[in-house]
Amino acid sequence: MIYIPPQSIIFAIPEHISFDISIDQITGICKRYRLDYFSGDIYAFRDENETQIGLLTYDGHGIQWCIKRYSEGKISWWPHDTEVVQLLPRDLHIMLWGGNPSKIKMPEMWKPIII
């Protein structure tokens, strides 16, 4: 089970990566986009075949890397192919279940968290 708190700040990384790379290489990708992986934010990555989503975060004690691998099918939606995009936690939940958040009708956030 992957728990994503509703106040999480999540960024989707645009490039495809191989999940065989090391944590140092993954954090290097964050550095390239000028993202602070020690901030506690969650960084979402997709693999080259679009069958896995990886989540990177720092919990104050160490870096966590969690992978969701789809048994069937592929990632049905990714927010952007060239830019880092901030996601709502509910959008990431939908993506982890294989859904497309852009096709689901949901109310606007009542009081969005300003960053």
Secondary structure, DSSP 4 states (H G I P E B T S, - for coil): -----TT--EEEEEEEE-TTS-HHHHHHHHHHTT--TTSS-EEEEEETTS-EEEEEEE-SS-EEEEEEE-SSS-----S-SSS-EEE-HHHHHHHHTT--GGGS--PPPSSPPP-
